[in-house]
């Protein structure tokens, strides 16, 4: 199993050394002074320890005197970031918290016998910036409902801000009407998350850019490209041999941006005609791939019908090797059989969606986006630029 090499400043490192670990060792100082101030008989004034004269008494306890404002401000800010994980991808949430030097918040999530979801926060979040890590991956309805209940629990617990960290945003493909009497489920889900009480959404590689406009709250769009590009750079493939391929016309903009960062590699496009959901038929290829190393780029692989037929066409057109690069590995049957059939030199994915052990195959490489998401969370919490990560 290949892993991400140490060639990036923050993406590859499991823990950012520049981020100080949170320490609350001094949090009990003021509380101790409070206890000290009330250990006197009724009516007896408190003698200040900061008074220059031992004969002068004052009724102002020392813990109420002006302390170092900055130290208290820093202490409060360090204690106002909370990260909670749902049940969809706890491993990714743990990696994110490890990068940030934090512990995951304590939360109780269970399901009743009839399937209803129960959520209770096991620690206070009053006045805190709360980040809820929960991709709405399969089972999409279960994980989406769990996210909504988590948001509601944080809102009722008086959290200052609630950010839904959604590494994989389910229902994103239903972002427009292609036929009459269809629903736009992406807009519906956006409304549900907003109405539940989320103040911000942090999503990774949305299916289409217009999905951000469905939300009435700020959306931070995180791209998984830096992680994949960092790994491909370690492959030492000659730039003259590379060609970036879009598996369909709709992904041209994504592939073009990827090619620009990959030594400005040439671009090819697979033209397909879809006859139904999860059914694709490849028609022809736009571009030259003969003798080239083709890198197919997409945002997700579901049944792998599109990308496998595209790879077969690339081999017919003379491609030397074919790599598949995608952020979200949905891997609905029969994706594993198609991807492991020998069409691909390597299938590169990220861990936005947890992958069952039975779905691993020799050509598969899983990269982690935990450091990328962790850095984004830090920047959102610190009110810093997020887009500068991808410049």
C-alpha positions in Angstrom: 0.0 0.0 0.0 1.5 3.3 -1.1 1.5 6.2 1.2 1.9 10.0 0.8 5.5 11.0 0.7 7.1 13.7 2.8 7.2 16.4 0.1 4.6 18.9 1.3 4.8 21.3 4.2 1.6 20.4 6.0 -0.3 17.8 3.9 2.0 14.9 4.5 3.0 15.5 8.1 0.8 13.6 10.6 1.2 16.3 13.2 2.0 20.0 12.5 4.9 20.9 14.8 4.1 24.6 14.5 0.7 24.1 16.2 1.1 24.1 20.0 -0.7 21.5 21.8 -3.4 22.8 24.1 -2.6 22.9 27.7 -5.0 23.8 30.5 -2.6 23.5 33.4 -3.3 27.0 34.6 -7.1 26.8 34.3 -7.5 26.1 38.0 -5.6 29.1 39.3 -8.6 31.4 39.4 -10.8 28.7 40.9 -8.4 28.1 43.7 -8.4 31.9 44.5 -12.2 31.8 44.5 -12.1 29.1 47.1 -9.5 31.0 49.1 -11.6 34.1 49.1 -14.6 32.6 50.8 -12.7 30.8 53.6 -13.4 33.5 56.1 -16.0 34.2 58.7 -19.0 36.1 57.6 -18.4 39.8 57.6 -14.6 39.6 57.8 -12.9 41.5 55.0 -10.5 39.7 52.7 -6.9 40.9 53.0 -5.3 41.3 49.6 -2.0 39.6 49.1 -1.0 42.3 46.7 -1.4 45.2 49.2 1.9 47.0 50.0 0.9 47.7 53.6 0.0 44.8 55.9 -2.3 47.0 58.0 -4.5 47.9 55.0 -7.4 45.6 54.2 -9.6 45.6 51.1 -12.7 43.9 50.1 -11.4 43.2 46.6 -10.1 39.6 46.3 -6.8 39.2 44.4 -8.5 37.1 41.7 -10.6 40.1 40.7 -7.6 42.4 40.3 -6.5 43.0 36.8 -4.4 40.1 35.6 -2.4 39.6 32.4 -5.2 40.1 29.9 -3.4 38.3 27.1 -2.8 35.1 29.0 -6.5 34.8 29.9 -7.5 35.6 26.4 -5.2 32.9 25.0 -6.4 30.4 27.6 -10.0 31.1 26.7 -9.4 30.8 22.9 -7.5 27.5 23.3 -10.5 26.1 25.1 -13.0 27.2 22.5 -12.3 24.7 19.7 -14.2 21.4 19.7 -14.1 18.6 17.2 -16.7 15.8 17.3 -17.0 12.8 15.1 -20.1 11.0 13.8 -20.1 7.3 13.1 -19.6 7.6 9.4 -15.8 8.0 9.3 -14.3 8.1 12.9 -10.9 7.1 11.6 -10.6 10.3 9.5 -11.8 12.4 12.4 -9.2 10.9 14.7 -6.5 11.7 12.1 -7.7 15.3 11.9 -7.6 15.7 15.7 -4.2 14.2 15.8 -2.9 16.7 13.3 -4.4 19.5 15.2 -3.0 18.3 18.6 -6.5 18.0 20.0 -8.6 15.2 21.5 -11.9 14.4 19.9 -14.9 15.7 21.8 -16.9 13.2 23.8 -20.2 12.4 22.3 -22.8 9.7 22.7 -24.5 8.4 19.6 -26.8 5.4 19.5 -29.8 4.1 17.7 -33.0 2.9 19.3 -34.6 -0.4 18.3 -36.8 1.3 15.7 -33.8 3.0 14.1 -34.2 6.5 15.6 -30.9 8.3 16.3 -30.0 9.6 19.7 -27.2 12.1 20.2 -25.9 13.6 23.5 -22.7 15.7 23.9 -20.7 14.5 26.9 -19.0 17.8 27.5 -19.8 21.5 27.4 -19.6 23.4 24.2 -21.1 26.7 25.4 -19.4 29.6 23.5 -17.2 27.2 21.5 -16.5 26.8 17.8 -17.7 23.3 17.1 -16.7 21.2 14.1 -18.7 18.1 13.3 -16.9 15.6 11.1 -19.5 13.5 9.3 -19.5 12.6 5.6 -22.9 11.7 4.2 -21.5 8.6 2.5 -23.5 5.3 2.2 -25.7 4.7 3.9 -26.4 8.3 2.9 -29.8 8.7 4.6 -28.6 7.4 7.9 -25.4 9.5 8.0 -27.2 12.6 6.9 -29.9 12.3 9.6 -27.1 11.7 12.2 -25.4 14.9 11.1 -28.6 16.9 11.4 -29.2 15.5 14.9 -25.6 16.3 15.9 -26.0 19.9 14.6 -29.3 20.3 16.6 -27.6 19.0 19.8 -24.8 21.5 19.4 -27.2 24.4 18.8 -29.3 23.5 21.8 -26.0 23.3 23.9 -25.3 27.0 23.1 -22.3 26.4 20.8 -21.0 29.7 19.4 -20.6 28.5 15.9 -21.3 25.1 14.3 -19.4 24.0 11.2 -20.4 20.8 9.4 -17.3 19.2 8.1 -18.6 17.0 5.2 -15.6 15.3 3.5 -18.1 13.7 1.1 -21.3 15.5 0.4 -24.0 13.0 -0.6 -26.8 13.9 -3.0 -24.4 16.3 -4.7 -25.0 14.7 -8.1 -28.7 15.7 -8.0 -27.8 19.3 -8.5 -30.0 20.2 -11.5 -33.0 19.0 -13.5 -32.1 17.0 -16.6 -35.6 15.7 -17.1 -39.1 16.9 -16.2 -40.5 16.3 -12.7 -37.1 15.6 -11.1 -36.1 16.9 -7.7 -32.9 18.9 -7.0 -31.9 16.9 -3.9 -28.7 18.8 -3.4 -30.6 22.0 -2.7 -33.0 20.1 -0.3 -30.1 18.7 1.7 -28.4 22.1 1.8 -31.6 23.6 3.3 -31.9 20.8 5.8 -28.3 21.4 7.1 -28.9 25.1 7.3 -32.2 24.8 9.1 -30.8 22.3 11.6 -28.5 25.1 12.8 -25.2 24.9 11.0 -23.3 28.2 10.6 -20.8 27.0 8.0 -20.1 24.0 5.8 -16.7 22.6 5.0 -16.9 20.2 2.1 -14.3 18.4 0.1 -14.5 18.2 -3.7 -18.1 18.9 -4.4 -19.5 17.3 -7.5 -20.1 20.7 -9.1 -19.3 24.2 -8.1 -22.9 25.4 -8.1 -23.6 23.3 -5.1 -22.0 26.0 -3.0 -24.8 28.3 -4.1 -27.4 26.1 -2.7 -26.4 27.0 0.9 -27.5 30.2 2.5 -24.5 29.9 4.8 -20.7 30.2 4.0 -19.2 27.1 2.3 -15.4 26.4 2.4 -14.6 24.2 -0.6 -11.6 22.0 0.1 -9.9 20.4 -2.9 -8.2 17.1 -2.7 -5.9 17.8 -5.6 -2.8 18.9 -3.5 -2.8 15.4 -1.8 -3.0 13.5 -5.1 -0.5 15.9 -6.9 1.9 15.4 -4.1 1.8 11.7 -4.5 2.1 11.8 -8.3 5.2 14.0 -7.9 6.8 11.1 -6.1 6.2 8.8 -9.0 8.9 10.7 -11.1 7.0 10.3 -14.3 8.5 12.4 -17.1 6.3 15.4 -17.8 6.6 14.9 -21.5 4.9 11.5 -21.2 1.9 12.7 -19.1 -1.5 13.5 -20.4 -4.5 14.3 -18.1 -7.8 12.8 -19.2 -11.3 13.9 -18.3 -13.6 10.9 -18.2 -16.5 13.0 -19.4 -17.2 16.5 -20.7 -18.6 17.7 -17.4 -15.2 17.2 -15.7 -13.2 19.2 -18.2 -12.7 22.2 -15.9 -11.5 19.9 -13.1 -9.1 18.0 -15.4 -7.8 21.3 -16.9 -7.0 22.7 -13.4 -5.3 19.4 -12.5 -3.2 19.4 -15.7 -2.1 23.0 -15.1 -0.6 22.0 -11.8 0.9 18.8 -13.2 3.6 20.6 -15.2 1.0 22.0 -17.5 0.4 18.6 -19.1 -1.8 18.2 -22.2 -5.5 17.4 -21.9 -7.7 14.7 -23.4 -11.4 14.3 -23.1 -13.5 11.1 -23.3 -16.9 11.7 -24.9 -19.6 9.5 -23.5 -23.3 9.2 -23.9 -25.2 8.2 -20.8 -28.4 6.2 -21.3 -29.4 6.0 -17.6 -28.2 6.4 -14.1 -24.9 4.6 -13.4 -24.9 3.4 -17.1 -22.3 5.0 -19.4 -21.3 4.3 -23.0 -18.1 5.7 -24.4 -18.2 7.1 -28.0 -14.8 8.6 -28.8 -11.7 10.4 -27.6 -10.7 14.0 -28.0 -6.9 14.3 -27.8 -3.8 12.3 -28.3 -2.7 9.6 -25.8 -0.6 7.3 -27.9 2.5 6.2 -26.0 1.5 8.4 -23.1 0.9 7.9 -19.4 -2.8 8.8 -19.0 -4.0 10.2 -15.7 -7.8 10.1 -15.5 -9.1 12.6 -13.0 -12.6 12.6 -11.5 -14.3 13.7 -8.2 -15.7 10.2 -7.4 -15.9 6.6 -8.5 -19.3 5.0 -7.9 -19.8 1.9 -10.0 -16.6 2.6 -12.0 -18.6 2.2 -15.3 -17.5 5.6 -16.7 -13.8 5.4 -15.7 -13.3 1.8 -16.7 -14.8 2.2 -20.2 -12.7 5.3 -20.5 -9.6 3.4 -19.6 -10.4 0.7 -22.1 -10.7 3.4 -24.8 -7.4 4.9 -23.8 -5.7 1.5 -24.2 -7.3 1.1 -27.6 -5.9 4.5 -28.6 -2.3 3.5 -27.6 -1.9 4.7 -24.0 1.1 3.1 -22.3 -0.3 3.2 -18.7 -3.5 4.5 -17.2 -3.8 5.9 -13.7 -7.2 6.7 -12.0 -7.2 9.6 -9.6 -10.3 10.4 -7.6 -11.2 12.0 -4.2 -14.3 10.0 -3.3 -14.3 6.2 -3.5 -18.0 5.3 -3.3 -17.3 1.9 -4.8 -20.8 0.5 -5.4 -20.9 -3.0 -6.9 -19.4 -4.0 -9.4 -16.7 -1.2 -9.0 -14.1 -3.5 -7.4 -14.3 -6.0 -10.2 -14.0 -3.3 -12.9 -11.1 -1.5 -11.2 -9.1 -4.6 -10.5 -9.5 -6.1 -14.0 -6.0 -4.9 -15.1 -7.1 -1.7 -17.0 -5.3 0.5 -14.4 -1.7 0.7 -13.4 -2.9 2.3 -10.2 -6.1 3.6 -8.7 -5.4 6.5 -6.4 -8.2 7.6 -3.9 -8.4 9.5 -0.6 -10.0 8.5 2.7 -13.0 10.9 2.6 -15.1 7.7 2.6 -14.2 4.8 4.8 -13.2 1.8 2.7 -14.1 -1.7 3.9 -11.1 -4.1 4.0 -12.8 -6.5 1.6 -12.7 -3.7 -1.1 -8.9 -3.4 -1.2 -7.1 -4.7 -4.2 -3.4 -4.7 -5.3 -3.7 -1.6 -7.6 -5.3 0.6 -4.9 -3.6 3.4 -3.1 -5.4 5.3 -0.4 -4.1 8.8 0.6 -5.2 10.8 3.6 -6.8 14.2 3.5 -6.7 14.6 7.3 -3.9 17.1 7.4 -5.6 19.1 4.6 -8.9 19.2 6.5 -7.1 19.9 9.8 -5.3 22.9 8.4 -8.5 24.2 6.9 -10.2 23.9 10.3 -7.4 25.8 12.0 -7.7 28.6 9.4 -11.5 28.8 9.8 -11.2 28.9 13.6 -8.4 31.6 13.4 -10.3 33.6 10.7 -7.5 33.1 8.2 -7.6 32.6 4.4 -8.6 29.1 3.3 -8.1 29.6 -0.5 -4.4 30.4 0.0 -3.8 26.7 0.8 -4.5 25.9 -2.9 -2.6 28.7 -4.5 
